[in-house]
Amino acid sequence: MSDPGACLDKARQSLNEAQAVVVIGFHAAAGRAAYLAAFHAAQAIILLRTNKVAKTYAGVRSEFARIARDEPGLERGLASFLARAYNLKTAADYAVGVDVAVSAS
């Protein structure tokens, strides 16, 4: 995706999905969709600032962290939120057992 507007549209779609499934108690699906919303929003900012597309999860996280560090208009906690959201996505996708389930909190 090389259009920041398309990235933001995808982010909104993922956020809407997260909001819809959390209501019915599908917390893992909500966490996964919320991460994708943050991921696509970060991609939009990367495109706007660099005119480049980060192609991997790690690339988006590291490039967004670099931009956020130097961008006074971005809240400092956004880069760490993206990293925490990735951990939520990982738990939703791969974790097994009661102790590692994704909760509503």
C-alpha positions as CSV (number, residue, x, y, z in Angstrom):
1,M,0.0,0.0,0.0
2,S,1.7,3.2,-1.1
3,D,-1.1,5.7,-0.5
4,P,-1.4,7.2,3.0
5,G,-5.1,7.8,2.6
6,A,-5.6,4.1,1.7
7,C,-3.5,3.2,4.8
8,L,-5.8,5.3,7.0
9,D,-8.9,3.8,5.4
10,K,-7.5,0.3,6.3
11,A,-6.8,1.5,9.8
12,R,-10.3,2.8,10.2
13,Q,-11.7,-0.5,8.9
14,S,-9.6,-2.5,11.3
15,L,-10.6,-0.2,14.2
16,N,-14.3,-0.7,13.4
17,E,-13.8,-4.5,13.3
18,A,-12.0,-4.3,16.7
19,Q,-14.9,-2.3,18.2
20,A,-17.5,-4.7,16.8
21,V,-15.9,-7.9,18.0
22,V,-15.0,-6.7,21.5
23,V,-18.7,-6.1,22.1
24,I,-19.4,-9.8,21.6
25,G,-16.5,-10.8,23.8
26,F,-14.0,-11.9,21.1
27,H,-11.0,-10.2,22.8
28,A,-8.3,-11.9,20.8
29,A,-9.9,-10.9,17.5
30,A,-10.4,-7.4,18.9
31,G,-6.7,-7.2,19.9
32,R,-5.6,-8.4,16.5
33,A,-7.7,-5.9,14.7
34,A,-6.7,-3.1,17.0
35,Y,-3.0,-3.9,16.3
36,L,-3.7,-3.8,12.6
37,A,-5.4,-0.4,13.0
38,A,-2.3,1.0,14.7
39,F,0.0,-0.7,12.1
40,H,-1.8,0.8,9.2
41,A,-2.0,4.3,10.8
42,A,1.8,4.0,11.4
43,Q,2.3,3.1,7.8
44,A,0.4,6.2,6.7
45,I,2.7,8.4,8.8
46,I,5.8,6.6,7.5
47,L,4.6,7.2,3.9
48,L,3.9,10.9,4.6
49,R,7.3,11.5,6.2
50,T,9.6,9.3,4.1
51,N,7.6,8.5,0.9
52,K,8.7,4.9,1.5
53,V,6.8,1.7,2.5
54,A,8.0,-0.4,5.4
55,K,7.3,-4.0,4.3
56,T,7.5,-5.9,7.6
57,Y,6.0,-5.6,11.1
58,A,9.5,-4.9,12.5
59,G,10.2,-2.4,9.8
60,V,7.1,-0.4,10.5
61,R,7.8,-0.5,14.3
62,S,11.4,0.7,13.9
63,E,10.7,3.3,11.3
64,F,7.7,4.6,13.2
65,A,9.8,4.8,16.4
66,R,12.4,6.8,14.6
67,I,9.9,9.2,13.2
68,A,8.0,9.6,16.5
69,R,11.3,10.4,18.3
70,D,11.9,13.3,15.9
71,E,8.3,14.5,15.3
72,P,7.1,17.0,17.9
73,G,3.5,16.6,16.8
74,L,3.4,12.9,17.7
75,E,2.7,11.8,21.2
76,R,5.8,10.1,22.6
77,G,3.8,7.0,23.8
78,L,2.6,6.1,20.3
79,A,5.8,4.1,19.4
80,S,5.7,2.1,22.6
81,F,1.9,1.5,22.0
82,L,2.6,0.0,18.6
83,A,5.2,-2.3,20.2
84,R,2.8,-3.3,23.0
85,A,0.0,-3.8,20.4
86,Y,2.2,-6.1,18.4
87,N,2.7,-8.3,21.6
88,L,-1.1,-8.4,21.9
89,K,-1.4,-9.5,18.3
90,T,1.2,-12.2,18.9
91,A,-0.6,-13.4,21.9
92,A,-3.9,-13.5,20.0
93,D,-2.3,-15.4,17.1
94,Y,0.0,-17.9,18.9
95,A,-0.5,-18.1,22.6
96,V,-2.3,-21.2,24.0
97,G,-3.6,-21.9,27.5
98,V,-5.8,-20.1,30.0
99,D,-2.9,-18.0,31.5
100,V,-2.0,-16.4,28.2
101,A,-5.5,-15.7,26.8
102,V,-6.2,-12.1,25.6
103,S,-8.5,-10.5,28.2
104,A,-10.9,-7.5,27.9
105,S,-8.4,-5.3,29.7
